[in-house]
Amino acid sequence: MDPFTPATFGELNAEDYDAVQDPGTTEASVALISELAGTGRILELAIGTGRVALPLAARGHDIAGIEGAPEMVAKLRAKPGGGDIDVVIGDMADVGIAGPFDHVFLVFNTLFNLQTQAEQVRCFQNVADRLAPGGTFLIEAFVPDFADFSDHQRVRARNLTRTGVWLDACTHDPVAQLLEFQRIRITDAGMKLVPLRLRYAHPSEIDLMAQMAGLTPLHRWGGWGKEPFDAHSRMHVSVYQKPA
């Protein structure tokens, strides 16, 4: 598959991102992030089209963002209030924005868009550098599960209607911890291919990245409603804190 740059996701997805990438957790995630952030200054990594940032701004939070794809930021700017949020175009691993921030967050598995362990570690280190003492870093990510893979590959129907189908074809490189997707959307209007590459990490590895950056575990839940995290959890919301 061709190389992915920080801008690739937006180039491929910005046009219809809001229509096809709604995880159904926005209200709950905004409520929890708002609760954790309080009156502090907030930074969202991979702010995208503002799905989470705009509702937080509407609640009165002081929020800024980083985004690798200008196309995604253009969608944000076109929405009410989108022009009022400070957004830096750049690689989220660099966290190239002046701090300090009281709360940083990264949702919807976006940590895994950084495709090497080194990039993910660098992201943690740079977040820690931008956090104020006592500040927190929240991450939402899936728990890797390969039960439905066969010979390190899988094809799955994600959406099926009378007029179309959305298929996910995925290969798994367990050495690089890399998932390479080809998402195939077939409708009566034609076919569209939307590739994606993710470098997954298990919760324990994410904890180690945080530890290396000097952050300590504060919370881990199995969902945005603060459900307990256990062996059956498919995702986690984890919060790390910089020592005061």
C-alpha positions as CSV (number, residue, x, y, z in Angstrom):
1,M,0.0,0.0,0.0
2,D,1.2,3.5,-0.8
3,P,2.8,5.5,2.1
4,F,0.4,7.4,4.4
5,T,1.4,10.9,5.5
6,P,-0.4,12.9,8.2
7,A,-2.6,14.5,5.5
8,T,-3.6,11.2,3.8
9,F,-6.6,10.4,6.0
10,G,-8.2,13.7,5.3
11,E,-7.5,13.6,1.6
12,L,-9.3,10.3,1.4
13,N,-12.1,10.9,3.9
14,A,-12.9,14.6,4.4
15,E,-15.6,14.7,1.7
16,D,-18.1,12.5,3.5
17,Y,-16.4,12.0,6.8
18,D,-19.3,13.3,9.0
19,A,-21.8,11.1,7.1
20,V,-20.0,7.8,7.3
21,Q,-17.7,8.0,10.4
22,D,-20.1,8.8,13.3
23,P,-19.3,6.3,16.1
24,G,-22.5,7.2,18.0
25,T,-20.6,8.2,21.1
26,T,-20.3,11.9,20.6
27,E,-22.7,13.1,23.3
28,A,-21.2,10.7,25.9
29,S,-17.6,11.5,25.0
30,V,-18.2,15.3,25.1
31,A,-19.9,15.0,28.6
32,L,-17.0,13.0,30.1
33,I,-14.2,15.2,28.6
34,S,-16.1,18.3,29.8
35,E,-16.3,16.8,33.3
36,L,-12.6,15.9,33.4
37,A,-11.4,19.2,31.9
38,G,-13.4,21.5,34.1
39,T,-12.3,25.1,33.5
40,G,-8.9,24.2,32.2
41,R,-7.4,24.8,28.7
42,I,-8.0,21.9,26.3
43,L,-6.1,20.5,23.3
44,E,-7.5,17.9,20.9
45,L,-5.1,16.0,18.8
46,A,-6.5,15.1,15.3
47,I,-9.4,17.6,15.7
48,G,-10.8,16.6,12.3
49,T,-14.1,18.2,11.4
50,G,-14.8,19.2,15.0
51,R,-17.2,16.4,16.0
52,V,-16.0,16.6,19.6
53,A,-14.4,20.1,19.7
54,L,-17.4,22.1,18.6
55,P,-19.7,20.8,21.3
56,L,-17.0,21.4,23.9
57,A,-16.6,24.9,22.7
58,A,-20.4,25.4,22.8
59,R,-20.2,24.4,26.5
60,G,-17.8,27.3,27.1
61,H,-14.5,25.4,27.1
62,D,-11.3,27.0,25.9
63,I,-10.2,24.5,23.2
64,A,-7.5,24.3,20.5
65,G,-6.6,21.6,18.1
66,I,-4.0,20.0,15.8
67,E,-4.9,18.4,12.5
68,G,-2.8,16.9,9.7
69,A,-5.3,17.4,6.9
70,P,-6.3,20.8,5.7
71,E,-9.4,19.3,4.1
72,M,-10.7,18.2,7.5
73,V,-10.0,21.7,8.9
74,A,-11.9,23.3,6.0
75,K,-15.0,21.2,7.0
76,L,-14.6,22.4,10.6
77,R,-14.3,26.0,9.6
78,A,-17.5,25.8,7.5
79,K,-19.5,24.8,10.6
80,P,-21.0,27.4,13.1
81,G,-18.3,28.3,15.6
82,G,-15.6,26.5,13.6
83,G,-13.8,29.7,12.8
84,D,-13.3,30.5,16.4
85,I,-11.2,27.5,17.3
86,D,-7.4,27.8,17.1
87,V,-6.2,24.9,14.9
88,V,-2.6,24.2,13.9
89,I,-2.0,22.1,10.7
90,G,0.7,19.6,11.4
91,D,1.7,16.1,12.6
92,M,-0.1,15.4,15.9
93,A,3.0,13.4,17.1
94,D,4.9,16.8,17.2
95,V,2.2,18.5,19.3
96,G,3.4,21.7,17.6
97,I,1.4,24.2,19.5
98,A,2.3,26.5,22.4
99,G,1.2,25.2,25.8
100,P,0.6,24.6,28.5
101,F,-2.7,22.8,28.4
102,D,-4.6,21.4,31.4
103,H,-6.2,18.6,29.3
104,V,-5.2,16.9,26.0
105,F,-7.3,14.2,24.4
106,L,-7.1,11.9,21.4
107,V,-10.3,9.9,20.5
108,F,-11.7,7.4,18.0
109,N,-8.6,5.2,17.8
110,T,-6.6,8.1,16.3
111,L,-3.4,7.3,18.2
112,F,-3.2,4.3,15.9
113,N,-3.0,6.5,12.9
114,L,0.6,7.0,14.0
115,Q,2.1,4.1,12.2
116,T,5.2,3.2,14.2
117,Q,5.9,2.7,17.9
118,A,8.5,5.5,17.7
119,E,5.9,8.0,16.5
120,Q,3.4,7.0,19.2
121,V,6.1,7.3,21.9
122,R,7.0,10.7,20.5
123,C,3.4,11.8,20.7
124,F,3.2,10.9,24.4
125,Q,6.5,12.7,25.1
126,N,5.4,15.9,23.4
127,V,2.0,15.8,25.1
128,A,3.7,15.5,28.4
129,D,5.9,18.5,27.5
130,R,2.7,20.6,26.8
131,L,0.8,19.6,29.8
132,A,0.6,21.8,32.9
133,P,1.5,20.1,36.2
134,G,-1.4,18.0,37.2
135,G,-2.8,18.0,33.6
136,T,-4.3,15.0,32.0
137,F,-4.1,13.1,28.7
138,L,-7.2,11.1,27.6
139,I,-7.1,8.4,24.9
140,E,-9.9,6.3,23.4
141,A,-8.8,3.2,21.6
142,F,-10.0,-0.2,20.6
143,V,-8.6,-3.4,22.3
144,P,-6.9,-5.5,19.6
145,D,-8.8,-8.7,18.9
146,F,-8.0,-11.1,16.0
147,A,-10.4,-13.9,16.8
148,D,-12.2,-13.4,13.4
149,F,-8.9,-13.3,11.4
150,S,-7.8,-16.3,9.4
151,D,-4.2,-16.5,8.1
152,H,-3.7,-12.9,9.2
153,Q,-6.6,-11.5,7.1
154,R,-10.3,-10.8,7.2
155,V,-13.1,-9.6,5.1
156,R,-16.2,-8.2,6.8
157,A,-19.4,-6.5,5.7
158,R,-19.9,-3.3,7.7
159,N,-23.0,-2.0,6.0
160,L,-25.5,-3.8,3.8
161,T,-28.5,-2.2,2.2
162,R,-30.7,-2.9,-0.8
163,T,-28.6,-0.5,-2.9
164,G,-25.1,-1.2,-1.7
165,V,-22.6,-2.8,0.6
166,W,-19.5,-1.5,2.5
167,L,-16.8,-4.2,2.9
168,D,-13.7,-4.1,5.0
169,A,-10.8,-6.1,3.7
170,C,-7.9,-6.2,6.2
171,T,-4.5,-7.8,6.5
172,H,-2.6,-8.1,9.8
173,D,1.2,-7.9,10.3
174,P,1.7,-9.1,13.8
175,V,5.4,-8.2,13.8
176,A,4.9,-4.5,13.0
177,Q,1.4,-4.5,14.8
178,L,0.1,-3.1,11.6
179,L,-3.5,-3.4,10.2
180,E,-3.9,-2.4,6.5
181,F,-7.5,-1.9,5.4
182,Q,-9.1,-1.5,2.0
183,R,-12.7,-0.3,2.7
184,I,-14.8,-1.0,-0.4
185,R,-18.0,1.0,-0.8
186,I,-20.2,-0.3,-3.6
187,T,-23.5,1.5,-4.4
188,D,-25.8,2.0,-7.3
189,A,-23.7,5.1,-8.1
190,G,-20.4,3.1,-8.4
191,M,-17.5,1.9,-6.3
192,K,-15.1,3.8,-4.0
193,L,-12.0,2.4,-2.4
194,V,-10.8,4.0,0.9
195,P,-7.6,2.6,2.3
196,L,-6.5,2.9,5.9
197,R,-3.4,1.9,7.8
198,L,-3.3,1.6,11.6
199,R,-0.5,0.6,14.0
200,Y,-2.4,-0.8,17.0
201,A,-1.1,-1.1,20.6
202,H,-2.5,-3.1,23.5
203,P,-3.5,-1.2,26.7
204,S,-0.4,-2.4,28.5
205,E,1.9,-0.9,25.7
206,I,0.0,2.4,25.9
207,D,0.5,2.4,29.6
208,L,4.3,1.9,29.0
209,M,4.4,4.8,26.6
210,A,2.7,7.0,29.2
211,Q,5.2,5.9,31.8
212,M,8.1,6.7,29.6
213,A,6.7,10.2,29.2
214,G,6.5,10.6,32.9
215,L,2.7,10.3,33.1
216,T,0.9,8.1,35.6
217,P,-2.4,6.2,35.1
218,L,-5.4,7.9,36.5
219,H,-8.5,6.1,35.1
220,R,-9.3,3.3,32.6
221,W,-12.9,2.6,31.7
222,G,-14.5,0.2,29.2
223,G,-16.6,2.9,27.7
224,W,-17.6,6.6,27.8
225,G,-20.2,5.8,30.5
226,K,-17.3,4.8,32.9
227,E,-18.1,1.2,32.5
228,P,-15.6,-1.1,34.2
229,F,-12.7,-2.3,32.0
230,D,-12.4,-6.0,32.0
231,A,-11.4,-9.0,29.8
232,H,-14.5,-8.6,27.7
233,S,-14.0,-4.9,26.9
234,R,-13.8,-4.1,23.2
235,M,-12.4,-0.5,23.8
236,H,-11.0,1.6,26.5
237,V,-11.0,5.2,27.6
238,S,-7.7,5.8,29.5
239,V,-6.6,8.9,31.3
240,Y,-3.0,9.7,32.4
241,Q,-1.8,12.5,34.6
242,K,1.3,14.6,34.7
243,P,2.6,14.9,38.3
244,A,1.7,18.1,40.0
